[in-house]
């Protein structure tokens, strides 16, 4: 079994795996449209985390990491991920295209939030999303740490510019600097 991570799994896979491949999935964009009250925010003061948004356009790509899970670990890893992604995510199957062009594309599972889940934040002006990320904190740490680690990890995987992710990275850093100067 292969699991594709495009959020915190890129930089923090808290499960055992036997192989790690950098690459992308097609037909999706990455957006901070899912609210988090369980990891990067609190009830009543949610943070924002990423989800995949299906575009159907095969030129849209989301970069991340796929992890191969052994048959022995498959049930325990699914349990860990089902708990980790419990607030609004469902598992889907998609094709993954490894960065190493010598490798063939493969079927992966990934977690994706759907618009009808109770933690759907949806689209909002980027400056509002940035404010929310800059000031949210939850049991897994600050929301801006999640954003910064993800942006840093994606920059090491690909030179492709993820406009939404990198714009938020810049905006949140500016907000935090302004907060320090107050």
PyMOL CGO cylinders between C-alpha atoms (Angstrom):
from pymol import cmd
from pymol.cgo import CYLINDER

trace = [
    CYLINDER, 0.00, 0.00, 0.00, 1.16, 3.53, -0.82, 0.3, 1, 1, 1, 1, 1, 1,
    CYLINDER, 1.16, 3.53, -0.82, 0.02, 6.66, 1.05, 0.3, 1, 1, 1, 1, 1, 1,
    CYLINDER, 0.02, 6.66, 1.05, 0.43, 10.14, -0.49, 0.3, 1, 1, 1, 1, 1, 1,
    CYLINDER, 0.43, 10.14, -0.49, 1.08, 13.04, 1.86, 0.3, 1, 1, 1, 1, 1, 1,
    CYLINDER, 1.08, 13.04, 1.86, 0.75, 16.66, 0.78, 0.3, 1, 1, 1, 1, 1, 1,
    CYLINDER, 0.75, 16.66, 0.78, 0.49, 18.35, 4.21, 0.3, 1, 1, 1, 1, 1, 1,
    CYLINDER, 0.49, 18.35, 4.21, 2.17, 17.46, 7.48, 0.3, 1, 1, 1, 1, 1, 1,
    CYLINDER, 2.17, 17.46, 7.48, 2.86, 13.93, 6.24, 0.3, 1, 1, 1, 1, 1, 1,
    CYLINDER, 2.86, 13.93, 6.24, 5.47, 15.47, 3.94, 0.3, 1, 1, 1, 1, 1, 1,
    CYLINDER, 5.47, 15.47, 3.94, 7.62, 16.48, 6.90, 0.3, 1, 1, 1, 1, 1, 1,
    CYLINDER, 7.62, 16.48, 6.90, 6.21, 14.37, 9.75, 0.3, 1, 1, 1, 1, 1, 1,
    CYLINDER, 6.21, 14.37, 9.75, 5.18, 10.83, 8.84, 0.3, 1, 1, 1, 1, 1, 1,
    CYLINDER, 5.18, 10.83, 8.84, 4.61, 9.36, 12.29, 0.3, 1, 1, 1, 1, 1, 1,
    CYLINDER, 4.61, 9.36, 12.29, 4.40, 5.77, 11.07, 0.3, 1, 1, 1, 1, 1, 1,
    CYLINDER, 4.40, 5.77, 11.07, 6.76, 3.10, 9.80, 0.3, 1, 1, 1, 1, 1, 1,
    CYLINDER, 6.76, 3.10, 9.80, 7.28, 2.87, 6.05, 0.3, 1, 1, 1, 1, 1, 1,
    CYLINDER, 7.28, 2.87, 6.05, 9.60, 0.89, 3.77, 0.3, 1, 1, 1, 1, 1, 1,
    CYLINDER, 9.60, 0.89, 3.77, 10.01, 3.33, 0.89, 0.3, 1, 1, 1, 1, 1, 1,
    CYLINDER, 10.01, 3.33, 0.89, 9.63, 7.08, 0.36, 0.3, 1, 1, 1, 1, 1, 1,
    CYLINDER, 9.63, 7.08, 0.36, 9.13, 8.70, -3.05, 0.3, 1, 1, 1, 1, 1, 1,
    CYLINDER, 9.13, 8.70, -3.05, 8.85, 12.40, -3.82, 0.3, 1, 1, 1, 1, 1, 1,
    CYLINDER, 8.85, 12.40, -3.82, 6.50, 13.36, -6.62, 0.3, 1, 1, 1, 1, 1, 1,
    CYLINDER, 6.50, 13.36, -6.62, 3.03, 14.64, -7.39, 0.3, 1, 1, 1, 1, 1, 1,
    CYLINDER, 3.03, 14.64, -7.39, -0.60, 13.89, -8.09, 0.3, 1, 1, 1, 1, 1, 1,
    CYLINDER, -0.60, 13.89, -8.09, -2.45, 15.43, -11.04, 0.3, 1, 1, 1, 1, 1, 1,
    CYLINDER, -2.45, 15.43, -11.04, -5.84, 17.08, -11.28, 0.3, 1, 1, 1, 1, 1, 1,
    CYLINDER, -5.84, 17.08, -11.28, -5.69, 18.73, -7.85, 0.3, 1, 1, 1, 1, 1, 1,
    CYLINDER, -5.69, 18.73, -7.85, -4.60, 21.93, -6.15, 0.3, 1, 1, 1, 1, 1, 1,
    CYLINDER, -4.60, 21.93, -6.15, -3.55, 22.31, -2.49, 0.3, 1, 1, 1, 1, 1, 1,
    CYLINDER, -3.55, 22.31, -2.49, -5.56, 24.78, -0.40, 0.3, 1, 1, 1, 1, 1, 1,
    CYLINDER, -5.56, 24.78, -0.40, -5.74, 25.81, 3.26, 0.3, 1, 1, 1, 1, 1, 1,
    CYLINDER, -5.74, 25.81, 3.26, -9.51, 25.35, 3.25, 0.3, 1, 1, 1, 1, 1, 1,
    CYLINDER, -9.51, 25.35, 3.25, -9.91, 22.78, 6.05, 0.3, 1, 1, 1, 1, 1, 1,
    CYLINDER, -9.91, 22.78, 6.05, -10.39, 23.98, 9.63, 0.3, 1, 1, 1, 1, 1, 1,
    CYLINDER, -10.39, 23.98, 9.63, -8.45, 22.30, 12.43, 0.3, 1, 1, 1, 1, 1, 1,
    CYLINDER, -8.45, 22.30, 12.43, -9.72, 22.26, 15.99, 0.3, 1, 1, 1, 1, 1, 1,
    CYLINDER, -9.72, 22.26, 15.99, -7.94, 19.03, 16.85, 0.3, 1, 1, 1, 1, 1, 1,
    CYLINDER, -7.94, 19.03, 16.85, -4.32, 19.68, 15.82, 0.3, 1, 1, 1, 1, 1, 1,
    CYLINDER, -4.32, 19.68, 15.82, -3.48, 23.26, 14.77, 0.3, 1, 1, 1, 1, 1, 1,
    CYLINDER, -3.48, 23.26, 14.77, -6.31, 25.09, 16.48, 0.3, 1, 1, 1, 1, 1, 1,
    CYLINDER, -6.31, 25.09, 16.48, -8.84, 24.76, 19.27, 0.3, 1, 1, 1, 1, 1, 1,
    CYLINDER, -8.84, 24.76, 19.27, -12.63, 24.48, 19.44, 0.3, 1, 1, 1, 1, 1, 1,
    CYLINDER, -12.63, 24.48, 19.44, -13.98, 27.95, 18.70, 0.3, 1, 1, 1, 1, 1, 1,
    CYLINDER, -13.98, 27.95, 18.70, -10.58, 29.11, 17.44, 0.3, 1, 1, 1, 1, 1, 1,
    CYLINDER, -10.58, 29.11, 17.44, -9.66, 26.76, 14.60, 0.3, 1, 1, 1, 1, 1, 1,
    CYLINDER, -9.66, 26.76, 14.60, -6.50, 26.84, 12.56, 0.3, 1, 1, 1, 1, 1, 1,
    CYLINDER, -6.50, 26.84, 12.56, -6.36, 26.01, 8.87, 0.3, 1, 1, 1, 1, 1, 1,
    CYLINDER, -6.36, 26.01, 8.87, -4.71, 23.00, 7.27, 0.3, 1, 1, 1, 1, 1, 1,
    CYLINDER, -4.71, 23.00, 7.27, -4.45, 21.82, 3.70, 0.3, 1, 1, 1, 1, 1, 1,
    CYLINDER, -4.45, 21.82, 3.70, -6.69, 19.66, 1.63, 0.3, 1, 1, 1, 1, 1, 1,
    CYLINDER, -6.69, 19.66, 1.63, -6.74, 18.66, -2.00, 0.3, 1, 1, 1, 1, 1, 1,
    CYLINDER, -6.74, 18.66, -2.00, -9.24, 20.36, -4.27, 0.3, 1, 1, 1, 1, 1, 1,
    CYLINDER, -9.24, 20.36, -4.27, -10.12, 18.42, -7.39, 0.3, 1, 1, 1, 1, 1, 1,
    CYLINDER, -10.12, 18.42, -7.39, -9.89, 20.50, -10.55, 0.3, 1, 1, 1, 1, 1, 1,
    CYLINDER, -9.89, 20.50, -10.55, -10.07, 17.74, -13.14, 0.3, 1, 1, 1, 1, 1, 1,
    CYLINDER, -10.07, 17.74, -13.14, -7.29, 19.58, -14.99, 0.3, 1, 1, 1, 1, 1, 1,
    CYLINDER, -7.29, 19.58, -14.99, -4.35, 17.24, -15.48, 0.3, 1, 1, 1, 1, 1, 1,
    CYLINDER, -4.35, 17.24, -15.48, -1.94, 20.17, -15.69, 0.3, 1, 1, 1, 1, 1, 1,
    CYLINDER, -1.94, 20.17, -15.69, -2.70, 21.02, -12.03, 0.3, 1, 1, 1, 1, 1, 1,
    CYLINDER, -2.70, 21.02, -12.03, -0.26, 19.20, -9.76, 0.3, 1, 1, 1, 1, 1, 1,
    CYLINDER, -0.26, 19.20, -9.76, 0.24, 18.89, -6.03, 0.3, 1, 1, 1, 1, 1, 1,
    CYLINDER, 0.24, 18.89, -6.03, 3.72, 17.89, -4.92, 0.3, 1, 1, 1, 1, 1, 1,
    CYLINDER, 3.72, 17.89, -4.92, 4.38, 15.80, -1.86, 0.3, 1, 1, 1, 1, 1, 1,
    CYLINDER, 4.38, 15.80, -1.86, 5.63, 12.41, -0.74, 0.3, 1, 1, 1, 1, 1, 1,
    CYLINDER, 5.63, 12.41, -0.74, 4.34, 8.87, -1.15, 0.3, 1, 1, 1, 1, 1, 1,
    CYLINDER, 4.34, 8.87, -1.15, 5.17, 6.25, 1.45, 0.3, 1, 1, 1, 1, 1, 1,
    CYLINDER, 5.17, 6.25, 1.45, 5.13, 2.53, 0.84, 0.3, 1, 1, 1, 1, 1, 1,
    CYLINDER, 5.13, 2.53, 0.84, 3.65, 0.64, 3.77, 0.3, 1, 1, 1, 1, 1, 1,
    CYLINDER, 3.65, 0.64, 3.77, 4.39, -3.04, 4.30, 0.3, 1, 1, 1, 1, 1, 1,
    CYLINDER, 4.39, -3.04, 4.30, 1.50, -5.51, 4.37, 0.3, 1, 1, 1, 1, 1, 1,
    CYLINDER, 1.50, -5.51, 4.37, 2.29, -6.18, 8.04, 0.3, 1, 1, 1, 1, 1, 1,
    CYLINDER, 2.29, -6.18, 8.04, 1.93, -2.48, 8.96, 0.3, 1, 1, 1, 1, 1, 1,
    CYLINDER, 1.93, -2.48, 8.96, -1.01, -1.64, 6.71, 0.3, 1, 1, 1, 1, 1, 1,
    CYLINDER, -1.01, -1.64, 6.71, -3.75, -1.94, 9.37, 0.3, 1, 1, 1, 1, 1, 1,
    CYLINDER, -3.75, -1.94, 9.37, -1.83, -0.06, 12.06, 0.3, 1, 1, 1, 1, 1, 1,
    CYLINDER, -1.83, -0.06, 12.06, -0.80, 2.75, 9.68, 0.3, 1, 1, 1, 1, 1, 1,
    CYLINDER, -0.80, 2.75, 9.68, -4.39, 3.13, 8.43, 0.3, 1, 1, 1, 1, 1, 1,
    CYLINDER, -4.39, 3.13, 8.43, -5.51, 3.37, 12.06, 0.3, 1, 1, 1, 1, 1, 1,
    CYLINDER, -5.51, 3.37, 12.06, -2.89, 6.04, 12.85, 0.3, 1, 1, 1, 1, 1, 1,
    CYLINDER, -2.89, 6.04, 12.85, -3.90, 8.04, 9.77, 0.3, 1, 1, 1, 1, 1, 1,
    CYLINDER, -3.90, 8.04, 9.77, -7.64, 7.62, 10.33, 0.3, 1, 1, 1, 1, 1, 1,
    CYLINDER, -7.64, 7.62, 10.33, -7.18, 9.11, 13.83, 0.3, 1, 1, 1, 1, 1, 1,
    CYLINDER, -7.18, 9.11, 13.83, -4.82, 11.83, 12.59, 0.3, 1, 1, 1, 1, 1, 1,
    CYLINDER, -4.82, 11.83, 12.59, -7.18, 12.85, 9.76, 0.3, 1, 1, 1, 1, 1, 1,
    CYLINDER, -7.18, 12.85, 9.76, -10.42, 12.27, 11.69, 0.3, 1, 1, 1, 1, 1, 1,
    CYLINDER, -10.42, 12.27, 11.69, -11.91, 15.76, 11.53, 0.3, 1, 1, 1, 1, 1, 1,
    CYLINDER, -11.91, 15.76, 11.53, -13.40, 15.90, 8.06, 0.3, 1, 1, 1, 1, 1, 1,
    CYLINDER, -13.40, 15.90, 8.06, -11.10, 13.84, 5.87, 0.3, 1, 1, 1, 1, 1, 1,
    CYLINDER, -11.10, 13.84, 5.87, -11.93, 10.75, 3.86, 0.3, 1, 1, 1, 1, 1, 1,
    CYLINDER, -11.93, 10.75, 3.86, -9.56, 8.46, 2.04, 0.3, 1, 1, 1, 1, 1, 1,
    CYLINDER, -9.56, 8.46, 2.04, -9.45, 8.47, -1.75, 0.3, 1, 1, 1, 1, 1, 1,
    CYLINDER, -9.45, 8.47, -1.75, -7.42, 6.65, -4.38, 0.3, 1, 1, 1, 1, 1, 1,
    CYLINDER, -7.42, 6.65, -4.38, -5.35, 8.55, -6.93, 0.3, 1, 1, 1, 1, 1, 1,
    CYLINDER, -5.35, 8.55, -6.93, -2.36, 8.13, -9.24, 0.3, 1, 1, 1, 1, 1, 1,
    CYLINDER, -2.36, 8.13, -9.24, 1.01, 9.29, -7.99, 0.3, 1, 1, 1, 1, 1, 1,
    CYLINDER, 1.01, 9.29, -7.99, 3.83, 10.32, -10.34, 0.3, 1, 1, 1, 1, 1, 1,
    CYLINDER, 3.83, 10.32, -10.34, 7.31, 9.91, -8.81, 0.3, 1, 1, 1, 1, 1, 1,
    CYLINDER, 7.31, 9.91, -8.81, 9.87, 12.68, -9.24, 0.3, 1, 1, 1, 1, 1, 1,
    CYLINDER, 9.87, 12.68, -9.24, 12.28, 10.04, -10.52, 0.3, 1, 1, 1, 1, 1, 1,
    CYLINDER, 12.28, 10.04, -10.52, 11.05, 9.68, -14.10, 0.3, 1, 1, 1, 1, 1, 1,
    CYLINDER, 11.05, 9.68, -14.10, 12.56, 6.18, -14.22, 0.3, 1, 1, 1, 1, 1, 1,
    CYLINDER, 12.56, 6.18, -14.22, 9.80, 5.07, -11.83, 0.3, 1, 1, 1, 1, 1, 1,
    CYLINDER, 9.80, 5.07, -11.83, 6.31, 4.28, -13.10, 0.3, 1, 1, 1, 1, 1, 1,
    CYLINDER, 6.31, 4.28, -13.10, 3.25, 6.06, -11.75, 0.3, 1, 1, 1, 1, 1, 1,
    CYLINDER, 3.25, 6.06, -11.75, 1.41, 4.12, -9.07, 0.3, 1, 1, 1, 1, 1, 1,
    CYLINDER, 1.41, 4.12, -9.07, -1.88, 4.02, -7.25, 0.3, 1, 1, 1, 1, 1, 1,
    CYLINDER, -1.88, 4.02, -7.25, -1.85, 5.74, -3.85, 0.3, 1, 1, 1, 1, 1, 1,
    CYLINDER, -1.85, 5.74, -3.85, -4.31, 6.45, -1.11, 0.3, 1, 1, 1, 1, 1, 1,
    CYLINDER, -4.31, 6.45, -1.11, -4.57, 9.95, 0.30, 0.3, 1, 1, 1, 1, 1, 1,
    CYLINDER, -4.57, 9.95, 0.30, -6.83, 11.85, 2.64, 0.3, 1, 1, 1, 1, 1, 1,
    CYLINDER, -6.83, 11.85, 2.64, -8.98, 14.66, 1.27, 0.3, 1, 1, 1, 1, 1, 1,
    CYLINDER, -8.98, 14.66, 1.27, -11.55, 16.89, 2.94, 0.3, 1, 1, 1, 1, 1, 1,
    CYLINDER, -11.55, 16.89, 2.94, -14.94, 17.26, 1.32, 0.3, 1, 1, 1, 1, 1, 1,
    CYLINDER, -14.94, 17.26, 1.32, -17.05, 20.39, 1.34, 0.3, 1, 1, 1, 1, 1, 1,
    CYLINDER, -17.05, 20.39, 1.34, -19.86, 18.81, 3.35, 0.3, 1, 1, 1, 1, 1, 1,
    CYLINDER, -19.86, 18.81, 3.35, -17.69, 17.99, 6.39, 0.3, 1, 1, 1, 1, 1, 1,
    CYLINDER, -17.69, 17.99, 6.39, -18.31, 20.05, 9.56, 0.3, 1, 1, 1, 1, 1, 1,
    CYLINDER, -18.31, 20.05, 9.56, -14.76, 21.45, 9.55, 0.3, 1, 1, 1, 1, 1, 1,
    CYLINDER, -14.76, 21.45, 9.55, -14.86, 22.84, 6.02, 0.3, 1, 1, 1, 1, 1, 1,
    CYLINDER, -14.86, 22.84, 6.02, -13.56, 26.41, 6.04, 0.3, 1, 1, 1, 1, 1, 1,
    CYLINDER, -13.56, 26.41, 6.04, -13.60, 26.86, 2.31, 0.3, 1, 1, 1, 1, 1, 1,
    CYLINDER, -13.60, 26.86, 2.31, -12.18, 29.69, 0.31, 0.3, 1, 1, 1, 1, 1, 1,
    CYLINDER, -12.18, 29.69, 0.31, -11.58, 33.07, 1.91, 0.3, 1, 1, 1, 1, 1, 1,
    CYLINDER, -11.58, 33.07, 1.91, -9.44, 36.10, 1.10, 0.3, 1, 1, 1, 1, 1, 1,
    CYLINDER, -9.44, 36.10, 1.10, -5.78, 35.12, 1.44, 0.3, 1, 1, 1, 1, 1, 1,
    CYLINDER, -5.78, 35.12, 1.44, -5.11, 37.83, 4.05, 0.3, 1, 1, 1, 1, 1, 1,
    CYLINDER, -5.11, 37.83, 4.05, -7.90, 36.42, 6.25, 0.3, 1, 1, 1, 1, 1, 1,
    CYLINDER, -7.90, 36.42, 6.25, -6.54, 32.89, 5.96, 0.3, 1, 1, 1, 1, 1, 1,
    CYLINDER, -6.54, 32.89, 5.96, -3.07, 34.23, 6.80, 0.3, 1, 1, 1, 1, 1, 1,
    CYLINDER, -3.07, 34.23, 6.80, -4.38, 36.01, 9.94, 0.3, 1, 1, 1, 1, 1, 1,
    CYLINDER, -4.38, 36.01, 9.94, -6.06, 32.82, 11.08, 0.3, 1, 1, 1, 1, 1, 1,
    CYLINDER, -6.06, 32.82, 11.08, -2.90, 30.74, 10.51, 0.3, 1, 1, 1, 1, 1, 1,
    CYLINDER, -2.90, 30.74, 10.51, -0.65, 33.32, 12.17, 0.3, 1, 1, 1, 1, 1, 1,
    CYLINDER, -0.65, 33.32, 12.17, -2.62, 33.28, 15.42, 0.3, 1, 1, 1, 1, 1, 1,
    CYLINDER, -2.62, 33.28, 15.42, -4.00, 29.73, 15.74, 0.3, 1, 1, 1, 1, 1, 1,
    CYLINDER, -4.00, 29.73, 15.74, -2.46, 27.21, 18.11, 0.3, 1, 1, 1, 1, 1, 1,
    CYLINDER, -2.46, 27.21, 18.11, -3.51, 23.68, 19.02, 0.3, 1, 1, 1, 1, 1, 1,
    CYLINDER, -3.51, 23.68, 19.02, -2.36, 20.42, 20.62, 0.3, 1, 1, 1, 1, 1, 1,
    CYLINDER, -2.36, 20.42, 20.62, 0.06, 19.75, 17.72, 0.3, 1, 1, 1, 1, 1, 1,
    CYLINDER, 0.06, 19.75, 17.72, 1.59, 23.25, 17.91, 0.3, 1, 1, 1, 1, 1, 1,
    CYLINDER, 1.59, 23.25, 17.91, 1.20, 26.55, 16.15, 0.3, 1, 1, 1, 1, 1, 1,
    CYLINDER, 1.20, 26.55, 16.15, -0.61, 26.74, 12.87, 0.3, 1, 1, 1, 1, 1, 1,
    CYLINDER, -0.61, 26.74, 12.87, 2.18, 28.87, 11.39, 0.3, 1, 1, 1, 1, 1, 1,
    CYLINDER, 2.18, 28.87, 11.39, 4.73, 26.14, 12.21, 0.3, 1, 1, 1, 1, 1, 1,
    CYLINDER, 4.73, 26.14, 12.21, 2.64, 23.73, 10.09, 0.3, 1, 1, 1, 1, 1, 1,
    CYLINDER, 2.64, 23.73, 10.09, 2.62, 26.25, 7.22, 0.3, 1, 1, 1, 1, 1, 1,
    CYLINDER, 2.62, 26.25, 7.22, 6.33, 27.07, 7.43, 0.3, 1, 1, 1, 1, 1, 1,
    CYLINDER, 6.33, 27.07, 7.43, 7.46, 23.43, 7.63, 0.3, 1, 1, 1, 1, 1, 1,
    CYLINDER, 7.46, 23.43, 7.63, 5.23, 22.49, 4.71, 0.3, 1, 1, 1, 1, 1, 1,
    CYLINDER, 5.23, 22.49, 4.71, 6.47, 25.38, 2.54, 0.3, 1, 1, 1, 1, 1, 1,
    CYLINDER, 6.47, 25.38, 2.54, 10.09, 24.54, 3.35, 0.3, 1, 1, 1, 1, 1, 1,
    CYLINDER, 10.09, 24.54, 3.35, 9.57, 20.84, 2.56, 0.3, 1, 1, 1, 1, 1, 1,
    CYLINDER, 9.57, 20.84, 2.56, 7.82, 21.55, -0.76, 0.3, 1, 1, 1, 1, 1, 1,
    CYLINDER, 7.82, 21.55, -0.76, 10.61, 23.91, -1.81, 0.3, 1, 1, 1, 1, 1, 1,
    CYLINDER, 10.61, 23.91, -1.81, 13.10, 21.05, -1.34, 0.3, 1, 1, 1, 1, 1, 1,
    CYLINDER, 13.10, 21.05, -1.34, 10.96, 18.65, -3.37, 0.3, 1, 1, 1, 1, 1, 1,
    CYLINDER, 10.96, 18.65, -3.37, 10.27, 20.80, -6.43, 0.3, 1, 1, 1, 1, 1, 1,
    CYLINDER, 10.27, 20.80, -6.43, 11.05, 24.09, -8.09, 0.3, 1, 1, 1, 1, 1, 1,
    CYLINDER, 11.05, 24.09, -8.09, 7.40, 24.36, -9.17, 0.3, 1, 1, 1, 1, 1, 1,
    CYLINDER, 7.40, 24.36, -9.17, 5.85, 27.43, -7.54, 0.3, 1, 1, 1, 1, 1, 1,
    CYLINDER, 5.85, 27.43, -7.54, 2.84, 26.63, -5.34, 0.3, 1, 1, 1, 1, 1, 1,
    CYLINDER, 2.84, 26.63, -5.34, 1.24, 30.09, -5.39, 0.3, 1, 1, 1, 1, 1, 1,
    CYLINDER, 1.24, 30.09, -5.39, -1.29, 29.52, -2.60, 0.3, 1, 1, 1, 1, 1, 1,
    CYLINDER, -1.29, 29.52, -2.60, 1.20, 27.89, -0.22, 0.3, 1, 1, 1, 1, 1, 1,
    CYLINDER, 1.20, 27.89, -0.22, 4.08, 30.29, -0.83, 0.3, 1, 1, 1, 1, 1, 1,
    CYLINDER, 4.08, 30.29, -0.83, 1.90, 33.40, -0.75, 0.3, 1, 1, 1, 1, 1, 1,
    CYLINDER, 1.90, 33.40, -0.75, 0.53, 32.34, 2.64, 0.3, 1, 1, 1, 1, 1, 1,
    CYLINDER, 0.53, 32.34, 2.64, 4.06, 31.61, 3.85, 0.3, 1, 1, 1, 1, 1, 1,
    CYLINDER, 4.06, 31.61, 3.85, 5.11, 35.17, 2.99, 0.3, 1, 1, 1, 1, 1, 1,
    CYLINDER, 5.11, 35.17, 2.99, 1.95, 36.80, 4.39, 0.3, 1, 1, 1, 1, 1, 1,
    CYLINDER, 1.95, 36.80, 4.39, 2.11, 34.94, 7.71, 0.3, 1, 1, 1, 1, 1, 1,
    CYLINDER, 2.11, 34.94, 7.71, 5.79, 35.80, 8.18, 0.3, 1, 1, 1, 1, 1, 1,
    CYLINDER, 5.79, 35.80, 8.18, 4.92, 39.47, 7.61, 0.3, 1, 1, 1, 1, 1, 1,
    CYLINDER, 4.92, 39.47, 7.61, 2.06, 39.29, 10.15, 0.3, 1, 1, 1, 1, 1, 1,
    CYLINDER, 2.06, 39.29, 10.15, 4.32, 37.69, 12.78, 0.3, 1, 1, 1, 1, 1, 1,
    CYLINDER, 4.32, 37.69, 12.78, 7.00, 40.36, 12.25, 0.3, 1, 1, 1, 1, 1, 1,
    CYLINDER, 7.00, 40.36, 12.25, 4.35, 43.07, 12.61, 0.3, 1, 1, 1, 1, 1, 1,
    CYLINDER, 4.35, 43.07, 12.61, 3.04, 41.41, 15.78, 0.3, 1, 1, 1, 1, 1, 1,
    CYLINDER, 3.04, 41.41, 15.78, 6.55, 41.47, 17.28, 0.3, 1, 1, 1, 1, 1, 1,
    CYLINDER, 6.55, 41.47, 17.28, 6.89, 45.18, 16.54, 0.3, 1, 1, 1, 1, 1, 1,
    CYLINDER, 6.89, 45.18, 16.54, 3.70, 46.07, 18.43, 0.3, 1, 1, 1, 1, 1, 1,
]
cmd.load_cgo(trace, "trace")
